[in-house]
Amino acid sequence: MMLILTEKPNVANKIANSLGKPVQKKNRKVSYYVIKDKDIVIASAVGHIYSLRQARPIDDYPFFDYTWVPVYKYNENSKYVKDYETTLKKLAKDCNEFVNACDYDTEGSVIGYNALRFACRTDPKKTKRMKFSTLTKNELQEAFANLHPPNFPMIESGLTRHELDWIWGINTSKALSSSMERAIGRFIMLSAGRVQTPTLYFLVQREKEIRAFKPEIYYELFILFEKEGIEVKAAYARRLKKEEAEKIKKDCEGKDGVVNSIKKTKKSIKPPVPMDLGILQAECYKNFGFSPKNTQRIAQALYESGLISYPRTSSQKLPETIDFKGILKNLRKEYSIAEEILQKGKFVPVQGKKEDPAHPAIYPTGELKKIYGNEKKVYDLIVHRFISHFSENAVKESIRADIKVDKYIFVARGIRTVKEGWLRYYGKYTKSEDKILPDLSKDEVIKIDKIVVEEKETKPPPRYNPASVIKEMEKLGIGTKATRATILDILYNRNYIKGMQIEVTELGEKIVDTLEKYCKDIVSVRLTRHFEKEMESVYEGKVKREEVIKEAKTKLIKIFKDFRKKEEEIGKEIAEAFKITEKNNNTIGKCPECGGELRIITSKKTGKRFVGCSNYPKCKNSFPLPQKGKIANTKKICECGYPILRIGRWQFCINPKCPKKS
């Protein structure tokens, strides 16, 4: 019998129903599928069944004694995983052929490789690999008919990443926590990592640029006039000092303007390139405000429903082997705009620059089913983007009118769409709006309605947002398409950063400053990028995993030799920032009873959290809190005078007696 192993339960269901008429069975509430006439059983993992852990208690750092263990042995929240492992062990006893049908990337390869060698107890060299980018029936049948040998360079690259991240993360976190314990006599769990800390580093650099920025006041001068019912605001060509602006205004008051010149420039704009995961995350943040992690989760759900291709791709190309015409024919049932592309009969999409050897760019499969809410928003965006790939260039015309008042030139600018092209299909997601100017002709006299001087100031560099952080990580070559959103989440959860317009907390900044001062390599983007390239070399079969791990261990031994010399100083510097950040995060507002600070407190006796007043025991104002979920301060005050907190999307007033609750 053949066992086909998938990464997720619903993928097992898809494959089973594509390959035959399966009978669904259960073991310990875990579903698996048997196709009797083909002697096939399809069963699933549930993501990573095994993870790296220390092989013995960590007594010191650096520490390199680790092994693969089932996740349920150390994580209370993963107890359910044991049933999946048990099911695989049971089914494997009756099988002599094994196929890894987990996601075709480094993570999926590692998930399948570990499950096959540990749970199924088979030699991975004797197994086969299914390769597919969509969960459509045709592609799954074709993938099964053309099984491959395992891609061991891909597996080795994935194993290298897991080992690197483990030895880097466990040792830097242990060193930081030990330094705090030595400095203040209290164990505080602080984390750092191979990708996490360099990411925090560039966020700190931006924070410092913003803080160091000194705004400068400048003035802009505008003339206002109206023609054909269109109000026009024409700007003086450069920034001015106040005296200059007032002088020019005085010289121009009461005078008409004359159109000095008109320049029209047409620009052809190509359709947007096919989306990799990074582009999808940026587009969803721009249009819907979705975090990169949320977009990734939604896209994965759409993939597992068979609606889109594999989302964790870095490709911006769509191969000609895809049945574009067939997909468009199916899409037109719900998206009438697809018919327009079918009528033109041209099915050659625009292509981007980046390629991914494992998967094409993200595209809709053409399968249709009812979806709602955020999934519908993301799917609609993917469909409209896909349709736009087959459209013509859009053409925009830029218009510049120079208007002379007295001896001064003011510039009016407009832009209009000459040819809609691909904007017809994807324009609503681009925020590309026209700015119409009235018809103006050279030497035309313009009656000025008003001249205005506006005071402005120079702006600091913009703060990063979640989407621009992902883009910067990609540009710097740190992290992977699948892990970058998770890294960002860790920085939020560790209280190193806060807000959607990202601010670095005192703790986050102090960790970077202290590590940069005493052991620069931990925050080094260059070193992180070096090991990313080494993993690529493992993927390409140029370097062995053992060589990369040996190099990393040697580097870490040197880093922590230097760290240990300054351990107490490092702890003291970080401790003060930790206290400030902890207080800021836990202070939620003023106490209406006494004017003290209301704070989130965790009881030493029960371990439960509640809101109490800083003036206790004089003020005994206190309120219970939900015990699950990450609490965020909305910084809003309810009508009853008490703060409003948030857990996920749920916002609530802390006052149980709030009149609104009745």
C-alpha positions in Angstrom: 0.0 0.0 0.0 1.1 3.6 -0.7 0.8 6.3 1.9 0.5 9.9 0.6 1.4 12.4 3.3 0.1 16.0 3.1 0.9 19.1 5.2 -2.7 20.0 6.2 -5.9 17.9 6.7 -8.0 19.7 4.0 -5.2 19.2 1.4 -5.4 15.4 2.2 -9.2 15.7 1.4 -8.5 17.5 -1.9 -5.9 15.0 -3.0 -8.0 12.0 -2.0 -11.0 13.2 -4.0 -8.8 14.0 -7.0 -7.3 10.6 -7.2 -10.4 8.4 -6.9 -13.4 7.5 -4.8 -12.0 7.7 -1.2 -13.5 6.2 1.9 -13.0 8.6 4.9 -11.9 6.9 8.1 -10.8 8.1 11.5 -8.3 7.3 14.1 -8.5 9.3 17.4 -10.7 11.8 15.6 -8.0 12.3 12.9 -9.4 11.8 9.4 -7.6 9.9 6.7 -8.7 8.5 3.3 -8.5 5.1 1.7 -8.8 4.5 -2.1 -9.2 0.7 -2.1 -9.0 0.0 -5.8 -5.6 1.9 -6.0 -4.2 0.6 -2.7 -3.6 4.2 -1.5 -4.1 5.8 1.8 -3.9 9.6 2.2 -3.1 11.1 5.6 -1.9 14.4 6.9 0.4 16.1 9.2 -0.8 19.3 10.9 2.1 21.6 10.1 5.3 20.7 12.0 4.9 17.6 14.1 8.5 17.8 15.1 10.6 20.8 16.2 14.2 21.4 17.5 14.6 21.4 21.3 17.6 21.1 23.6 18.7 17.6 24.2 19.4 18.3 27.9 18.8 21.2 30.3 20.5 24.5 29.1 23.0 25.2 31.8 25.1 27.8 30.0 25.6 29.5 26.7 26.6 29.0 23.9 24.7 25.7 23.8 24.6 23.4 20.8 23.1 20.2 22.1 19.8 19.9 20.3 17.5 17.3 18.7 14.2 16.9 16.9 11.3 16.1 19.3 7.4 16.0 18.9 6.0 19.5 19.5 3.3 18.2 21.9 6.0 17.1 24.4 6.9 20.7 25.3 4.0 22.8 24.1 0.7 22.6 26.0 -1.2 24.1 23.1 0.0 21.4 20.7 -1.3 18.3 22.5 -3.7 17.6 19.6 -0.6 17.0 17.3 0.0 13.6 19.1 -3.1 12.1 17.5 -1.8 13.0 14.0 1.6 11.4 14.8 -0.1 8.3 16.3 -2.3 8.0 13.1 0.7 8.2 10.8 2.6 5.6 12.9 -0.4 3.2 12.7 -1.0 3.6 8.9 2.7 3.4 8.1 2.9 -0.2 9.4 0.8 -1.4 6.5 2.5 0.6 3.8 5.6 0.0 1.7 5.5 3.1 -0.5 5.6 6.7 0.7 4.9 10.0 -1.0 5.6 13.5 0.4 2.8 15.7 -0.8 3.5 18.6 1.6 3.9 22.1 0.2 6.7 22.2 -2.3 9.1 24.5 -0.5 11.8 24.2 2.1 9.3 24.2 5.0 7.0 21.7 3.4 10.0 19.5 2.5 11.2 19.5 6.2 7.7 18.8 7.5 7.3 15.8 5.2 10.9 14.6 5.7 10.6 14.6 9.5 7.2 12.9 9.5 8.4 10.2 7.1 11.6 9.4 9.0 10.3 9.8 12.6 6.5 8.8 12.4 6.5 6.5 9.4 10.0 5.2 10.2 10.9 4.9 6.5 14.1 5.8 4.7 13.4 9.2 3.0 15.7 8.2 0.1 13.2 5.6 -0.9 10.2 7.9 -0.9 8.7 10.0 -3.7 7.7 13.6 -4.0 4.5 15.2 -5.4 5.0 18.7 -6.9 2.0 21.0 -7.5 1.2 24.7 -7.2 -2.6 24.5 -7.1 -5.1 22.1 -5.6 -7.1 21.7 -8.8 -8.1 18.1 -9.7 -6.2 18.1 -13.0 -3.0 19.4 -11.5 -3.1 16.9 -8.6 -3.7 14.0 -10.9 -0.8 15.1 -13.1 1.4 15.5 -10.1 0.6 12.0 -8.9 1.2 10.6 -12.4 4.6 12.2 -12.5 6.1 11.6 -9.0 9.7 12.9 -8.4 12.5 11.7 -6.2 12.9 13.8 -3.0 14.6 17.2 -3.5 17.3 16.7 -0.9 19.1 20.0 -1.5 15.7 21.7 -0.7 15.4 19.5 2.4 18.9 20.2 3.5 18.4 24.0 3.0 15.3 23.8 5.2 17.1 21.8 7.9 20.0 24.3 7.8 17.6 27.2 8.4 15.9 25.4 11.4 19.3 24.6 13.0 20.7 28.1 12.4 17.6 29.8 13.8 17.6 27.5 16.8 21.2 27.9 17.8 21.1 31.6 17.1 17.8 32.3 18.9 18.3 30.1 21.9 21.8 31.4 22.6 21.2 35.1 22.1 17.9 34.9 24.2 19.7 32.9 26.9 22.6 35.4 27.0 20.2 38.4 27.2 18.1 36.9 29.9 21.1 35.8 31.9 22.5 39.3 31.7 19.3 40.7 33.1 19.2 38.1 35.9 22.8 38.9 36.8 22.1 42.7 36.8 18.8 42.8 38.7 18.5 39.4 40.3 15.3 38.7 38.4 14.8 36.3 35.4 13.2 38.2 32.5 12.6 36.3 29.2 14.1 38.5 26.5 14.4 37.2 22.9 16.8 37.9 20.0 17.3 36.0 16.8 19.3 35.7 13.6 16.7 37.7 11.6 14.7 39.3 14.4 17.5 41.4 15.8 18.9 42.8 12.5 15.3 43.7 11.6 14.9 45.5 14.9 18.2 47.2 14.1 17.0 49.0 11.0 13.8 50.0 12.7 15.9 51.6 15.5 17.9 53.4 12.9 14.8 54.9 11.4 13.5 55.8 14.9 16.8 57.8 15.5 16.6 59.5 12.1 13.1 60.7 13.0 14.2 61.9 16.5 17.2 63.7 15.1 15.2 65.4 12.4 14.8 69.1 12.9 11.9 70.5 10.9 12.4 73.7 9.0 9.6 76.2 8.3 9.2 77.2 4.6 6.4 78.9 2.7 4.6 78.1 -0.5 2.7 80.6 -2.7 -0.3 79.8 -4.8 -2.7 81.5 -7.2 -6.3 80.4 -7.3 -8.6 80.8 -10.3 -11.6 79.1 -11.9 -12.5 78.2 -15.4 -15.2 75.9 -16.8 -16.4 75.3 -13.2 -12.9 73.8 -12.3 -11.0 75.4 -9.5 -7.2 75.5 -10.2 -4.4 76.0 -7.7 -1.1 76.9 -9.4 2.1 76.9 -7.3 5.1 79.1 -7.4 8.0 77.0 -8.6 10.1 76.9 -5.4 10.0 77.0 -1.6 10.3 80.5 -0.1 11.2 82.4 3.0 8.3 84.3 4.6 9.6 87.7 3.4 10.0 86.5 -0.2 6.5 85.0 -0.2 4.9 88.2 1.1 6.8 90.3 -1.4 5.8 88.2 -4.4 2.2 88.1 -3.2 2.2 91.9 -2.9 3.7 92.3 -6.4 1.0 90.0 -7.9 -2.1 91.3 -6.1 -4.6 92.9 -8.4 -3.0 91.6 -11.5 -4.1 89.1 -14.1 -2.1 86.1 -15.2 -1.1 85.1 -18.7 -0.6 81.5 -19.8 3.1 81.5 -20.7 3.4 77.9 -22.0 1.6 74.6 -22.0 3.4 71.3 -22.1 1.7 68.0 -22.6 3.5 64.6 -22.1 2.0 61.2 -22.7 3.3 58.2 -20.7 2.5 54.6 -21.4 2.2 52.5 -18.2 2.6 48.8 -18.4 0.1 46.5 -16.5 1.2 45.5 -13.0 3.4 42.4 -12.8 2.2 39.1 -11.4 2.2 39.0 -7.6 4.7 37.2 -5.3 3.8 37.0 -1.6 5.5 40.3 -0.8 3.5 42.2 -3.4 0.2 40.6 -2.3 1.0 41.6 1.3 1.8 45.2 0.3 -1.3 45.5 -1.8 -3.6 44.1 0.9 -2.1 46.5 3.5 -2.5 49.5 1.2 -6.0 48.7 0.2 -7.5 46.9 3.3 -5.1 47.6 6.1 -4.4 43.9 6.5 -1.2 43.0 8.4 1.3 40.8 6.4 0.6 37.9 8.7 -3.2 38.2 8.2 -2.8 38.4 4.4 -0.6 35.3 4.5 -3.2 33.4 6.5 -6.0 34.4 4.2 -4.0 33.6 1.1 -3.2 30.1 2.6 -6.9 29.5 3.2 -7.7 30.5 -0.4 -5.1 28.1 -1.6 -6.3 25.2 0.5 -9.8 25.9 -0.9 -8.4 25.4 -4.4 -9.2 29.0 -5.4 -5.6 30.3 -5.9 -2.2 29.0 -6.6 0.4 28.4 -3.9 0.9 31.9 -2.2 4.3 31.5 -0.5 6.2 32.2 -3.7 8.8 34.8 -4.7 8.0 34.5 -8.4 6.7 37.3 -10.6 6.3 35.1 -13.6 3.4 33.0 -15.0 4.5 30.1 -17.2 2.8 29.5 -20.6 1.9 26.0 -19.5 -0.9 27.5 -17.4 -4.3 27.3 -19.1 -5.0 31.0 -19.1 -8.0 30.8 -21.5 -9.6 28.1 -19.4 -9.2 30.1 -16.2 -10.7 33.2 -17.8 -13.7 31.2 -19.1 -14.4 30.0 -15.6 -13.9 33.4 -14.1 -16.3 35.1 -16.4 -19.2 33.3 -14.7 -18.7 35.7 -11.8 -16.4 38.4 -13.2 -17.9 39.7 -16.5 -14.7 41.7 -17.2 -13.0 38.4 -18.0 -15.1 38.2 -21.1 -13.5 41.3 -22.5 -10.1 39.6 -22.4 -11.5 36.5 -24.0 -12.9 38.6 -26.8 -9.5 40.0 -27.6 -8.0 36.5 -27.8 -4.6 37.5 -26.5 -3.5 35.2 -23.6 0.1 36.2 -23.0 0.5 37.8 -19.6 2.9 40.6 -18.6 5.9 39.1 -16.7 7.9 40.4 -13.8 11.7 39.9 -13.2 11.8 37.5 -10.2 11.6 33.8 -10.5 11.0 31.0 -8.0 12.1 27.5 -9.1 9.4 25.9 -7.0 6.2 27.9 -7.8 4.8 30.5 -10.3 3.4 33.8 -9.3 0.0 33.9 -7.5 -3.0 33.4 -9.8 -6.6 32.3 -9.5 -7.2 28.7 -10.5 -10.6 29.4 -12.1 -12.5 27.3 -9.5 -15.4 29.1 -8.0 -17.1 28.8 -4.6 -18.9 31.2 -2.3 -16.6 33.1 0.0 -17.2 36.1 2.2 -15.6 38.9 4.2 -11.8 39.3 4.1 -11.3 36.2 2.0 -13.6 37.7 -0.7 -11.6 41.0 -0.6 -8.3 39.3 -1.1 -9.6 36.9 -3.8 -11.2 39.8 -5.7 -7.9 41.7 -5.7 -6.1 38.6 -7.0 -8.6 38.1 -9.8 -8.6 41.7 -10.9 -4.8 41.8 -10.9 -4.7 38.5 -12.9 -7.1 39.9 -15.5 -5.1 43.1 -15.8 -2.0 41.0 -16.9 -3.6 40.4 -20.3 -4.6 43.9 -20.9 -3.0 46.7 -22.9 -0.9 49.5 -21.5 -2.7 52.4 -19.9 -1.8 55.9 -21.3 -1.7 59.0 -19.0 -1.2 62.5 -20.2 0.5 65.0 -17.9 -0.2 68.7 -18.4 1.9 71.6 -17.2 0.7 75.1 -17.6 3.1 77.9 -16.7 1.2 81.1 -15.8 3.0 84.4 -15.5 1.8 87.0 -13.0 3.9 90.1 -13.1 7.4 88.6 -13.6 6.7 85.5 -11.6 5.8 82.0 -12.9 3.2 79.8 -11.3 2.7 76.2 -12.4 -0.6 74.4 -12.7 -0.4 70.6 -13.1 -3.0 68.1 -14.3 -3.1 64.5 -15.3 -5.8 62.6 -17.3 -6.3 59.1 -18.6 -6.1 59.0 -22.3 -6.3 55.2 -22.7 -7.7 53.1 -19.8 -6.0 49.9 -20.7 -5.3 47.7 -17.6 -6.7 50.4 -15.3 -10.2 49.3 -16.3 -9.5 46.0 -14.4 -7.2 47.0 -11.6 -7.5 50.7 -11.3 -9.6 50.7 -8.2 -6.7 49.1 -6.3 -4.0 51.6 -7.5 -5.5 54.9 -6.2 -4.5 56.4 -9.5 -6.8 59.4 -9.8 -7.0 62.0 -12.6 -6.5 65.7 -11.8 -8.3 67.6 -14.5 -7.2 71.0 -15.7 -9.6 73.2 -17.8 -8.6 73.9 -21.4 -6.0 76.6 -21.5 -4.3 78.2 -24.4 -1.0 80.0 -24.8 -1.3 83.8 -24.1 -4.7 83.3 -22.5 -5.4 85.9 -19.8 -6.3 84.4 -16.5 -8.3 86.4 -13.9 -6.8 85.5 -10.5 -9.4 85.0 -7.7 -6.9 84.8 -4.8 -3.3 84.6 -3.9 -2.4 82.6 -0.8 0.7 82.0 1.3 0.9 78.7 3.1 3.2 78.0 6.0 4.6 74.4 5.9 7.5 72.5 7.5 9.8 69.8 6.3 8.8 66.2 7.2 11.0 63.6 8.9 11.6 60.2 7.2 8.3 58.2 7.3 7.8 55.5 9.8 7.8 52.0 8.6 4.5 50.2 8.4 4.1 46.4 8.5 4.2 46.2 4.6 7.2 48.4 4.2 9.1 46.4 6.8 8.5 43.2 4.8 9.7 45.1 1.7 12.9 46.4 3.4 13.7 42.9 4.7 13.3 41.5 1.2 15.6 44.3 -0.1 18.2 43.6 2.5 18.0 39.9 1.8 17.1 38.8 5.3 14.4 36.3 6.2 12.2 34.4 3.7 8.9 35.0 2.0 7.3 32.6 4.5 9.0 33.9 7.7 9.1 37.7 7.4 5.6 38.3 8.6 6.2 36.0 11.6 9.4 37.9 12.5 7.4 41.1 12.6 4.8 39.5 14.9 7.5 38.4 17.3 8.8 42.0 17.6 5.3 43.2 18.4 4.7 40.4 20.9 8.1 41.0 22.7 7.1 44.7 23.1 10.1 45.8 21.0 7.8 47.7 18.6 4.2 49.1 18.7 1.6 50.6 16.4 0.9 50.3 12.6 3.1 53.3 12.0 5.9 51.5 13.8 7.5 53.0 16.8 10.3 51.2 18.6 9.9 51.0 22.4 12.5 52.0 24.9 13.3 48.3 25.4 13.6 47.5 21.7 16.0 50.5 21.2 18.1 49.7 24.3 18.5 46.1 23.2 19.8 47.2 19.8 22.0 50.0 21.2 23.5 47.7 23.9 24.2 44.8 21.5 25.7 47.2 19.0 27.9 48.6 21.6 29.2 45.3 23.0 28.8 42.7 20.2 27.9 44.2 16.8 27.6 40.9 15.0 24.3 40.0 16.7 22.6 43.0 15.1 24.6 42.7 11.8 22.5 42.7 8.7 25.6 41.8 6.8 26.1 38.6 8.8 22.5 37.6 8.5 22.6 38.1 4.8 25.8 36.0 4.6 24.0 33.0 6.1 21.0 33.5 3.9 23.3 33.2 0.9 24.9 30.1 2.5 21.5 28.5 2.7 20.9 29.3 -0.9 24.2 27.6 -1.6 22.9 24.5 0.3 19.7 24.7 -1.8 21.9 24.7 -5.0 24.0 21.8 -3.8 27.2 23.9 -3.6 27.7 23.7 0.2 26.9 21.1 2.8 24.6 21.8 5.7 27.3 20.6 8.2 29.8 23.2 6.9 27.3 26.1 7.4 26.4 25.0 10.9 30.0 24.6 11.8 30.8 28.1 10.6 27.8 29.5 12.6 28.9 27.7 15.8 32.4 29.1 15.5 31.0 32.6 15.0 28.6 32.3 18.0 31.4 31.0 20.3 33.4 34.2 19.5 30.3 36.5 19.9 29.5 35.1 23.3 33.1 35.1 24.5 32.9 38.9 24.0 29.4 39.1 25.4 30.3 37.3 28.7 33.0 39.8 29.5 30.3 42.6 29.6 27.3 40.5 30.7 26.5 42.5 33.8 26.9 45.9 32.1 24.7 44.7 29.3 22.0 43.6 31.8 22.1 46.9 33.7 21.7 49.0 30.5 18.7 46.9 29.3 17.0 46.6 32.7 16.1 50.3 33.0 14.6 50.3 29.5 12.7 47.1 30.4 11.1 48.8 33.4 10.1 51.9 31.4 8.6 49.8 28.6 6.8 47.5 31.1 5.3 50.4 32.9 4.3 52.2 29.7 2.6 49.1 28.3 0.8 48.3 31.5 -0.4 51.8 32.3 -3.8 52.3 30.6 -5.0 55.6 31.9 -6.0 57.8 34.9 -8.0 56.5 37.8 -11.3 58.5 37.9 -11.5 57.9 41.6 -8.2 59.3 42.8 -6.2 60.5 39.7 -3.6 57.7 40.1 -2.5 55.5 37.2 -4.6 52.5 36.3 -2.3 49.6 35.5 -2.6 46.0 34.2 -1.2 43.9 37.1 -0.5 40.1 37.2 -1.2 38.6 40.6 1.8 36.8 42.1 -0.5 34.5 44.0 -3.0 33.4 41.3 -1.1 34.4 38.1 -4.3 36.2 36.9 -4.3 39.7 35.4 -6.5 42.5 36.5 -6.6 46.4 36.5 -5.5 48.1 39.7 -4.6 51.6 40.8 -1.1 52.8 41.5 -2.3 54.5 44.7 -3.2 51.1 46.3 -3.8 50.6 49.2 -5.2 54.1 49.6 -7.3 53.6 46.4 -8.7 50.1 46.0 -10.2 50.6 42.6 -9.7 47.4 40.6 -11.4 45.5 37.7 -11.2 42.0 36.4 -9.8 41.3 32.9 -10.2 38.5 30.3 -7.4 36.0 31.0 -6.7 35.1 27.4 -5.6 37.2 24.4 -3.1 40.0 24.0 -4.4 43.2 25.5 -3.9 46.5 23.6 -4.6 50.0 24.9 -6.9 51.9 22.5 -6.1 55.1 24.3 -9.8 55.9 24.2 -11.9 56.8 27.2 -15.4 55.6 27.6 -18.3 58.0 28.5 -18.2 56.5 32.0 -14.6 57.8 32.4 -12.7 54.5 32.2 -10.3 53.3 29.6 -11.3 51.2 26.6 -9.0 48.2 25.9 -8.8 45.8 22.9 -8.2 42.1 22.4 -8.0 41.3 18.7 -11.0 43.2 17.2 -13.1 43.2 20.4 -13.0 46.6 22.2 -14.3 46.8 25.8 -14.6 49.3 28.7 -12.9 47.9 31.8 -15.7 49.2 34.1 -18.2 46.3 34.7 -20.8 48.9 35.9 -20.5 51.0 32.7 -24.0 52.3 31.8 -23.4 51.2 28.1 -23.2 47.6 29.2 -26.7 47.6 30.7 
